[in-house]
Every structure is written in C-alpha cells, then in structure tokens.
Amino acid sequence: MDESRLQDRISWGLNVAARSVGAPTDAYRPSGAMEPLRPVNRFLRLRAAFSNVHGGFERPNTYDHSLWNGIFDSAYTRVGDYLVQQSGTWFIAAQQSLMPVLCVRADRMVSFTRPAAPTASGVNTYGGVTTATNMPLLTNWPASVRAASIGGTPSADLPGDSSVSHWTVLLPAQPDVVLLVADLMTDDLGRNAVVSSAELTNLGWRLSVKQAAT
C-alpha cells in the first residue's frame, strides 16, 4: 500500500473515531490578515475531539500546555486552519504524513501592529509611538499566550515598579505577513506587549513578548 493510500485510510479512521467521541466543530480558513474567524472564512462543519499529546484520553492536559492531538477527518483540513467548538478554539500546527494531527489551543485574541517611522526628516512634531499611526499587521487572531517568565523591572527602577511579565505566543503563519522584533501586540484582556523575539518555525510563529507597563 502506497503512502497516499495509507494516509487516506488514516484520515478515514480518524473520522470514524471523531463521529463517536467528537463534538460539532466549525473549521475556518484565514483569507487575509483580518479576523480569521469571520463567518465568510468558515468552510466546513465536522466532528472533532482533542487529546493530550502525551497521554491520549488517559489523563487531562496539564496546566500551561498548549499542544493537543486532533482527532478528525484531516483529508479536508490543512495547516493554519482554525477549529472552533463550544469548548474552545484550536489551530492546526502540523499535518505530517502518517502522524497525528498536531493542534494548538488558542485561548486569547491578539492583534499586532508596527510603529510607523517619522513621516519627514529633521524635526517632527512627536517622536513617540501613537496608535493612530501604527500599521496593522494581524487583527483579532486566536493564539496561545503562555507565561514564559516573570522577572525584571522597568529601567526606571522606581520603588513602586513591579516586575515585567514575559509571554510565549504561538499562532499560525500568514502569507505576506512577517512579524519582527519591536512590533506591538494587544490582546482581548487589554494588555499591551512588545515582541522581543520572533521565530517562524514549520509549526507557525513562536514569539517572545514582553508586557509593556506604563
């Protein structure tokens, strides 16, 4: 049996399992940098279940773990698709041949902008970052946001300064959008952050961001 035929049988088996243990799920395929979960991006309704990548259904996924195995008919999906059901939202990070489908639980909505450069040489009216002049990069994207470390203090080092939080952010890659160090991130909790490291992997973007405290 060739690899493509075997992969088709695996996808069929995942579909059978999902029909037994899965929940109704809407699949979305991003079509630009704006709001991938818009109704126009929904292309499929299927049943899907998600299990611990290390223990299957024998134990729950532990705190601070974003990776899950997806159980659904993968013949109709591809890397970067979002899967939304009543219990949560995931995106597909990898659909490697003959391997389980690797998904990431997306628990936050994030947006990215890039500070605009001064519009003219010489003296400008204001040299700081302003929201009105920032260039939108990604808007309202579900992503995994996990605390990477808590440490460090603002450079002012004032008595009332609190520690600065650092997060690891995972989200799918989008064609023609490249995230860079110093890009700005906001989330649905109203937090602001600055990208300190941007790595484009074969599983999507892995970012390190530092919360911006004022």
C-alpha positions in Angstrom: 0.0 0.0 0.0 1.5 3.4 -1.0 1.8 6.3 1.4 -1.1 8.4 0.0 -3.4 5.4 0.2 -2.3 4.7 3.7 -2.8 8.4 4.7 -6.3 8.3 3.3 -7.1 5.2 5.4 -5.8 7.0 8.5 -7.9 10.1 7.8 -10.9 7.8 7.4 -10.2 6.1 10.7 -9.9 9.5 12.4 -13.2 10.5 11.0 -14.8 7.3 12.4 -13.3 8.0 15.8 -14.4 11.6 15.8 -18.0 10.7 14.9 -18.0 8.5 18.1 -16.3 10.8 20.6 -16.0 14.2 18.9 -18.1 17.4 19.2 -19.6 19.5 16.4 -16.8 21.8 15.1 -16.6 24.7 12.7 -13.5 24.9 10.5 -12.2 28.3 9.4 -9.5 29.1 6.8 -7.9 32.5 7.2 -8.2 34.7 4.0 -6.1 37.7 4.9 -4.7 39.4 8.0 -8.1 40.5 9.4 -10.2 38.4 11.8 -9.7 34.8 10.6 -12.9 33.7 12.4 -15.2 35.8 10.3 -18.3 33.8 9.0 -17.1 34.1 5.4 -14.0 32.1 6.3 -16.0 29.1 7.6 -15.6 26.3 5.0 -16.5 23.1 6.8 -18.5 21.6 9.7 -17.2 18.3 11.1 -16.9 16.4 14.4 -13.6 16.6 16.2 -12.0 15.6 19.5 -8.7 16.7 21.1 -6.5 14.6 23.3 -3.3 15.0 25.4 -0.3 14.6 23.1 1.5 12.5 25.8 -1.4 10.5 27.3 -4.2 10.4 24.9 -7.5 10.3 26.8 -6.0 8.6 29.8 -5.2 11.9 31.5 -6.1 15.6 31.0 -3.8 18.1 29.5 -1.9 19.8 32.3 -1.6 23.4 33.2 0.4 25.6 30.8 0.4 23.1 27.9 -0.9 24.3 24.5 -0.3 21.2 22.3 -3.0 18.7 21.6 -3.6 15.8 19.2 -6.6 16.5 16.9 -8.9 13.6 16.1 -11.0 14.5 12.9 -11.0 13.8 9.2 -7.8 15.6 8.2 -8.4 15.0 4.5 -10.3 18.3 4.3 -8.1 20.4 6.5 -4.6 21.9 6.3 -2.0 23.6 8.4 -3.2 27.0 9.6 -6.9 26.2 9.8 -8.8 27.1 12.9 -11.2 24.6 14.6 -13.9 26.1 16.8 -16.2 24.2 19.1 -18.2 25.2 22.2 -15.4 24.1 24.5 -12.6 26.1 22.8 -10.6 27.1 19.7 -7.6 25.3 18.2 -5.4 25.9 15.1 -3.7 23.2 13.1 0.1 23.4 13.6 1.2 20.3 11.6 -0.4 17.6 9.4 2.6 15.4 8.8 2.2 12.3 6.7 1.2 9.2 8.7 1.4 11.2 12.0 -1.2 12.5 14.4 -2.5 16.0 13.7 -0.8 18.5 16.0 -3.1 21.3 17.2 -2.5 24.3 19.4 -5.2 25.5 21.9 -5.8 29.2 21.2 -7.0 30.9 24.4 -6.5 34.6 23.6 -7.3 37.0 20.8 -4.3 39.1 19.7 -3.5 41.9 17.3 -0.2 43.1 16.0 0.8 46.5 14.7 4.1 48.1 13.6 5.1 51.6 14.8 5.3 54.0 11.9 8.6 55.7 11.1 8.7 59.5 11.2 7.0 61.0 8.1 9.7 63.5 7.4 13.4 64.0 8.0 14.6 66.5 10.6 12.3 67.8 13.3 8.9 66.1 13.7 6.1 67.1 16.0 6.3 63.9 18.1 8.7 61.1 18.0 6.9 58.6 20.2 4.6 55.7 19.3 1.0 56.7 18.6 -1.9 54.3 18.0 -3.2 56.3 15.1 0.0 56.0 13.0 0.7 52.3 13.7 0.4 49.9 10.7 -1.9 46.9 11.3 -0.3 43.5 10.7 -2.7 41.0 12.2 -6.1 41.8 13.7 -8.1 39.6 16.1 -6.2 36.3 15.7 -6.8 33.5 18.2 -3.4 32.5 19.7 -1.8 30.6 22.5 -0.4 33.0 25.1 1.5 31.4 28.0 3.7 33.0 30.7 7.4 32.3 29.9 8.9 34.1 32.9 8.2 36.8 35.5 11.1 38.9 36.2 13.0 42.1 35.6 11.8 45.6 36.3 11.4 48.7 34.2 14.5 50.6 33.5 13.5 53.5 35.7 13.9 51.2 38.7 11.5 53.2 40.9 10.4 52.0 44.3 6.8 51.3 43.1 7.9 49.5 39.9 6.5 45.9 39.6 8.1 43.0 37.7 7.5 42.8 33.9 5.8 39.7 32.5 7.1 37.8 29.5 4.9 35.5 27.4 5.3 32.9 24.7 2.8 33.4 21.9 2.0 30.7 19.3 -0.1 31.5 16.2 -0.2 30.3 12.6 1.9 31.9 9.9 0.0 34.1 7.4 1.4 34.6 3.9 2.9 38.1 3.3 2.9 38.9 7.0 6.3 38.9 8.7 6.4 39.7 12.4 9.5 41.5 13.7 11.2 42.4 16.9 9.7 45.7 18.3 6.2 45.0 16.8 3.4 45.8 19.2 0.8 43.3 20.5 -2.5 43.8 22.2 -4.9 41.1 23.5 -8.5 40.8 24.4 -7.7 41.4 28.1 -6.5 44.9 27.2 -2.8 44.1 27.8 0.0 45.6 25.7 3.3 44.0 24.8 6.3 44.3 22.6 7.8 41.5 20.5 11.3 40.7 21.8 11.9 37.6 19.7 10.1 36.4 16.5 10.8 32.9 15.2 9.0 31.5 12.1 9.0 27.7 12.5 7.5 24.9 10.4 4.7 24.9 13.1 4.0 28.6 12.7 5.1 31.7 14.7 6.7 31.3 18.1 7.1 34.8 19.7 8.6 36.0 22.9 6.8 39.2 24.0 7.4 41.5 27.0 4.4 43.2 28.6 4.5 47.0 28.2 3.8 48.6 31.5 3.2 52.4 31.9 
